[in-house]
Amino acid sequence: MNYVVGSGPAGVSCARALLDQRLPVTMLDAGLTLEQERHQKLVQLAAAPHQDWTAENLEFLRKDMQSSASGIPLKLVYGSDYPYRTPRNATPVEFESADASASYALGGLSNVWGSAVMPYHQRDMEKWPVSSASLEDGYRAVLRFMPLSAAQDDLSAEFPLYSSHCHDMKLSRQAAQMMSRLQEHRHRLQQAGISFGKARIAVAPLGLEGPGCIYCGLCMYGCPHQLIYSSSRAVEEMKRNDLFVYRPGVIVRSVTEAGNGVRISAATSSGEELAFHASRVYLAGGLYSTTTILLRSMERYDEPVPFCDSQYFLLPLLRARGAGDVSQENLHTLAQLFLEIYDPSTSPHTIHCQLYTYNDLFRAPIEQTLGPLRPLFPMEPFLGRLLLIQGYLHSDHSASMQAVLSRTASGDVLRVRGAPSPETRATLKRLIAKMFGLSRATGSVPLPPLLKMGAPGRGFHSGGTFPMSAQPTSAQTDIYGRPAGFRRIHAVDSTVFPSIAATTITLTAMANAYRIGSLAPQYS
C-alpha cells in the first residue's frame, strides 16, 4: 500500500498520479474542517438568490477580516481561522522574524490561497536537477482536475497554458482600462521585457450545486458558491475510487524504513498512538510539517536546515484615469491581470506581479493613513484610480529562513527564523525605477512610500529544506524526493524545491508531486 501524508495540493496531485497507474493509496491527514455552524450558514447563503443577500447574511463572512497598510494580517475563509489551527499532538511551529503558518486542514492552505497559478520558467530553475520540460506532463495532468480561468495571450509564449479547457472570467472596469492601455503600448512593453495578460486563477466555471461566478466581490472572504479551487474537492472526488482510502484525524510524527517497507508512527488529536505499514510513503504535509517529520525521523535535532523564500511585496499604483463607481461594480476580487517582468538589468529572473483592482478591504488602510483628514478626502474618485500589485521575487533576491527542531519539556518544537537579504530592497528599487520609466505606457505610476515588503514566509511561497539534487548529500534529496539513505520515503511538496521562482508556487508543487508519483515504477 502507498501512503500519502497530507491533503493539500501536492498530496492530492501525488495521490492522483498513483491512482492513474491503478496503484492503491491511503491518505493520512489531520483533516480539520470548517465549523459546522459556519458550514450551515454557507449552505443557506449559497442556496438563496444573491439579490436577497443582506448585510446580516454576510456578517459571518466579513466580521473578523481586517486589512491594514501592510495587507491582511490573517486571511480567513468564511470567517474562520481553521486552516491555521494546530491540533493537539501536532508539533508547534514558532516563528522569529518570519511570518507563516503550517496547515492541518483538509485541503491545507488551498482553503485560503488567492488561486493564482503560473508555471516555472527554465531560467528560474537553474539550481534544479530536473528541467521545466520534465514538469510539463505534471502541469497537464493537474489542469485536467483543477479548473483554470485563463486566456491564450502574450503570456503563453513563455508560460504555456498546458490546458485546452480554460474558461474566461470578466475583467473589472479598472482592469479592462489597464489592459487596453497595455495593449496600446504592447511593443514598448515587450522591448522593456514585460509581458502581460489576464490573470490565471483556479476558479471553476460552475459550482457544485448552483451558478458560476456571480461577481459578488466576496472572493477574499471565501466564495459563497465554493468556486475557488481547494484540494479538498479532489479528496472528495478520489473517495469514489475503490483504490483510495482517506483517513482523517491522523497526525504523522515519523517514518522509518524497515526491510521492504516503511513504518509510520502517528497519533490522533485525542492522544491515541497509531502505526501504519506501507510499501512507500509520500510526504506532502506542507513545508513545515514535512520538514518536521523528516528531521524527527532522521534524529536531526538542534541541527539548522535552510529554507528559501520568494519575497512577497505590495505596491500600490495610481492610474492617470479612473473608473467610476467601483464600489458599486459587480466584479470578482481575485487577481485580474498578470505582469511578468524579465529584464536582466533588473533581475536575471522573472519578477511576477499580480494586479488587483478594487475590493472593499482597500478602504480601511486608506482611512487609517488619512486619520482626521478622512472627511476631506475624495475617497471614491481615488479608489477608481487605485490598483494594487501583489508581487514576488525569485528566492535569489529574497530573505532566507532557517529551521531547527528542538526537544523541550513539553515536546518537540520547530523554530523558524528569518534573515533579510540586501538583494531584496536593491531589486525592488530597480523594479520601481523601471515602472516609473514606463509610466506613460502603463498609464500609471507606482507609489514607493506605500511599498510594503512581507516578512520572510509571508507570501507562503517557501521551500527547500531538503532540496533535490542529481548527487544528493545528507542534507538533500534525489530527483524522486528521497532523502539520502532512504529508498521508500519521498518528500513531494515544496520541501524539495532547490529554489523558489517568483511565478506562484502551487501549480509547480502540484506538477512536481505528480511527476514523482508517476515515476513510481522506475524507482531503483
N, C-alpha and C positions, 0 to 999 in steps of 0.2 A: 504494500500500500504506500502511495505517495502522500505525504502530509505537507500542506501549505499552511504557514503560520501568518495570519492576518488577512483581513478582507478589504484592505484599501486597494487602490488602483493597480499596484504591482501584484498584489496577491491574486486578484481575480484574473489578471492577464496571464500569469503563470499557470493558474488552475485551468484556464481555457485552453492553453497550449497542450497541457497534458490530456485533457478530455478530448481534444481534437484528434489525439492519437489513440483514443479508446483506452487510456490508462486510468485506473481508479484514483480518486482524490478524496482525502478527508481534509477539510479546512478547520483549523483550530483558531478560535477568535474570542477575545473578551466580549465583543459584540454589544456594547452599550447602545441603547436606542433612545429616541425621543420619549419624553414622559407621556404617559397615556392620556392625561388630561389635555396636554397641548396637541397631541395627535388627533384627538377627537374634535378639538376646535378647528384644526386644519381641515379635517374631512368636511365639517359643516361649512366652512368658508368656501372650499372648492366646489361644494355642491350647489351653492347659491349663485344666482346670476351676479356677475361682478357689478352691475349697475346698482345692486341692492346692498353692496358692502358699505358699512358705516365706519366712522372713526372708532366706535366702540367694538365693532367686529375685529378691527385691525390692531387694537391696542396690545394684544398679547404678542404680536409680531414686533411692534415698534418700541414698546415700553422701555426696555433696558439697553437698546442700541444707542451708543453715543459716538460722536465724532469730535475731533479736535484738529488743530492745525497740523498735527503730526499724523493724522489719519484716524482709523478706527482702532481704539485700543484692543478690543477683542470682538471679532466678528462672530456674532451669534447666528443661530439658524432657528427660525420660528420662535425667537425669544429665548432660546435655551443654550446653555453652555455645555451640553452633554458631550460634544465631540472632544472636549478638552479635559474631561474628568479622569482622575486616576483612581481605578478601583482598588479595593483592599487586596493586598498581596502582589500588586504591581510595583515595580521599582520606581520610586520617585526620581524626577529629574530636576536638578537645581541649576538655575542659570545666573551667571555673573557677567555683566557687561554684554549680555546677549538676550535675545527675546524670541522665544519659540515655544513649541509645545509638542509633546507626544500625543497620540490619539489612540484610545481603546474603543472607539465607536465602531459599530457595523458600518463599513464604508470609509472608515478613517477620516482623514481631513478632506476627502472629496465631498463631505457634507457641507463644508463651509468655503470651498475654493471659489475663485472667480470664473472658473470653467474655461479659461484661455488655453488654447493648445497650439503648439508650433513645434515642428521637428528641429533637431540639431543639424547644423551645417558642418561639413567636414572641416572647415577652417577652425571651428571651435572645439574640435575633438583631437587636437594634436597629441595629447597625452594618452589617448585611448588605445588599447591593443586591438580593438575592433574598429571597423570603419563605419561611416554613416550608411554605406550601402548594405552592410550586414544587418542593419535595423529596418530596412525597407519592408521586408515581409512582415515584421512585427507591427510596423505602423499600419500596414494594410489590414492585418488581422484585427488589430484593436479597433480600427474605424469601421469594421463590419458590425461590431456590437456596441460601440459608443457613438451616439449621434453627433453630427457636426453641422453647424451653421457656418457657411463659408462661401466664398466666390472664387471662381477662376479669374485671377487678376495678375498684376505685376509681381506680387509676392511669389507666385507659383514658379517663376523661373528658377529661383534659388531654393525655395522651400515648397516642394511639391505637396499637393493636397493628399495624395495617397488614398483618395476615395472618390468614387463616382456617384455617391449617394448623398451629396450635400444638399442642404436646403438654405434658403436665403431669408434673412430677417431684415425688417425695415430699419433704415437708419433714422436717428433723430434728426430734427431740422438743423441743429448745430453741426452734427456730423456730416450731413449732406452738404451743407455750405462748405465745410472744411474739405471734404472730398472733391468738390467741384474746383476749389482753389488749387488743390494739389494736382489735379489732372490738368488744369490750365498751365501749370508750370512743371509738368512732368519731366521734360527734358532737362531743365535746370536742376531738378532734384536728383535725377539719375546721375548727372555729371558729378554731383556732390556726394554720391554714394548712398542715397536714400531711396529705398523702395517702400511702397505703401499699398494698402488695400483694406478691404473690410476685415474686421476682427474675426478670428476663427474661435468659435466658442462651442463648447459641448452642451448644446441645448437641443432637446427633442422637438420635432415639428408638431407632435401631438402628445397630450397627456395620456396616462394610463387609462383614465376614465374622464373624458371631457375634452375641452378645446385645446388648441395650440396656444401660442403666446397671445395674450390679450393686451399687451403693452400697458400693464398696470403700474409700472415703475417700482415694484416691490422686490426686485431681484436681490438687492443687498440684504434683505431681511429673510429671504427664503421664498422660492417661487410657490405661490399657493397651489399651483397645479403640478408641482414637482417636475418641471420640465428641465431644470438644470441637472445635468447628469451626476449621479452618485454611484459609486461602485456597489453600493448595497443593492441596486437594481440588478446588477449582474449576478449577485449571490442568489437572489430570488429566482432568476432565470435558470441558474445552474442546478437549483434544487429539483428541477423537473428531470434532470439527467440521472438515470439509475446508478451511474458510476460515481456520483458526487454525494458526499455527506458533509453537512455543516454542523459543527459543534461549538455553540456559543458558550459564554461563561467560563472560558478556559484561558488562563494566563500562563504562557510558556516561560519557564525560567532558564532551562539549559538543555543542551543536546549533546549526546555522547555517542560516538561511533563504537560499535561492538560487532566484530565479525562482519557479516554481510548486511548489517542493518544499523539503525540509529535508535537510541533510547531517548525519548522526550520526557523531561521532568517538568511537571506543570502543577498548577493549583487552581482552585476555584476562589472566587472572592470571599466565600464563607470559610475558607481555610482547609478544605479537603485536598489532600495530596493526590495527584494523578500521575500516571505513567502511560505512555503510548510507545508502541514499537513499529517503526517504519522501515521501508526499504530505502527511501530517500526523504529528506526534509528540505523544504524551500522556505527560507526565512524572508517574510515580506511584512514584518510588523511595523514598518516605518523606521526612519533613520535611527531614532533614539532607542527604540525597543530592540531592533535587530542588533545594534551595537552592544547594548547591554547583554543580550543573550550570548553573543559571541565572546565578549570579554569574560563573562562568568564561566562559560563552557571551556574556555582556554586557560582559566585561572590567571587571567592577566589583571589582577587588582593593582591599583595605585600606579598603573603604567599609562601615561598620557597617549592618546591617539588623536590625530588631527582630523578636523573637518574642513571642507571647503564650502564656500557660500557664494551665492550670486547676490551682489549688493542691490538692495531694494531702495528706490527713491521716489519721491513725489515732487513734481514740478508743475505748478500752475502755468497756463498760457492765457494771454489776453488777446482776444480777436479784435481786429480793427472794426469789424462789422458784427453786430449781434443778431440773434434771433429773438423774436418777441414771444412773450408769454410762455417761457419754457417751463415754468412751474405748473402750467395747465396742460402741457402736451402729453398725449398718450405715447409712451416710449418704454423701451427696456433700458435698464441702467447698468448692464454689464459693459465690457469694453466695446467700443463702436468701431474703432479703426486701429490698425497696427502700422507702426513705422519701424522699419529695420534699417539700421544705420551701419554701414561698413565703409569706413574711411580710415586707412592706416595712419593718417596724421592725427586722428582722434583716438583710435584703438585698433590693434591688429585683429580684434574680434568683433563680432556683431554686438551692437547695442540694441536692445529690444525695448520699444516704447508702446504701451497700450494707452489709447486715447479714450478718455471718459468725458461725457457731456453731463448735463445737469442731473443731479438727483437730490432728494430733499436733505441728505446728510451734508451737503455743501453749506447750508445756512449757518449752522451752529459755529463752525470755526471762523466764519467771516464776522459774525456778530460778536464773538469773543475778542477778535482782533480790534474791532471798531470801538468797543466799550461804549462810553457815553455819547459818541458821535453817531451811533446807530440810527437814531431818528432822522438825521440829516442826510443819510447816505442813500443814493438811488439804487436800492438793492436789486430790483427786478431787471433794469437795464444791464447792470453789472453781471448778474447771473446769466443773462443772454449772451454775454461775451466771454464768459469764463469756461475754460476747458482744463482738464487735469491729465497730465501724463503720469502714469504709473510705470516706472522704468526699472530695468535690470541691467547689470553689468556682468561680464564674464568673471569667473572666480579669480582669474589672474589679477584683476583690478579691485578685488573686494576684500573685506575683512576676513580673517580666518577664525576658526574656533578650535578648541581643544577639549577633549572629554577624558575624565578619569572615573573609573568605577571604584568606589571605596566601600569598605566594611565599616559600619557604625554599630553602636549598641542597639539601635532599633532596626537594623537591617541594612541591606545594600542601598547605596545612593549613586546615581550617575551625576557627576558635576561637570557642567559645561561652561567654559569661559571663552569670551570673545576677545579678539585683539584687532584693533583697526589697522588699515593699510594706508600708507601715504599715497598709494596709487589711486585711491578712490576719489578724493577731492580733486586731484590733478586731472583725472579723466573726466569728471563731471564739469570741471571748469572749461576744458576743451570742448565738451559737448555743448555747453551753454553758449560759448562764443560762436560755435558753428551755427546754432539755431538763431542767434542774433543776425548772423550774416545772411541767413536765408529767410528773414522775416517777411520780405516782400513776396517771396514765393509761397510761403505758408499763410500769409495774411494774419500773422500772429507774432507776439513777442513773448519770450519766457519772462518769468518774474523771479529772478535769482534770490532776492531776500526771503522768498517764501519756500525755497528749496528745503525739503526735509529728507534726511538720509536715515533709513531704518537701522536699528541696532543689528549686529550680526544675528542671522537667523530669522529676522523679522519677516522676510518675504517667503519663508518656508521653501526656498529653493536651495537646499543644502545636501551634502552627502560626502562620500569619500573617506570614511573611516577605515575601510578595508578595500582600497581601490584595486580594480582589475589590472593585471599586468601579464605580458607574454611570458615573463620569467618571474613569478611571484616570490617575494621574500616572506618572512614570517609575519609581516605586517600588511600583506596584500592578499588578493585572491586571483585565481586564474580566470580565463575568459568565460568560465561557467559559474563564476561567483563562489568558487570553493576556496576557503582559506587554506593556506599552506598546511599540509599534513592531513587534510580531510578529503575524502572521496565521495561521500554521500550527503554532505551538508552544503547547501547552496544559499548564499545571500542573493536576493534577486531585486531588491529595491535600490534606492539611490545610495545606500551604504557602499556600493561597489563602483560608483562613478569616479573616475580619475580626475575629472574637472567638471565644473558646472557652467554650461553655456547660459547666455542671457535669455535665450528663447524658450521660456517656460519649461518646467521640469517634468510635469506629469506625463505627457504623451511619450516622451523618451523613456521614462522609467517603466511605463507600461510596455513599450516596444521591446526594451531590453529584457524585461521579465518574460515576455512571450518568447523571445529568442532563446533564452536559457531553457525554458520549459520545452520548447520544440526540439531542442538538441538532445533530449534525454536518451535516445537510442545510441548516440555517438559517444557518451561518456566513457572514458577509459577507466 
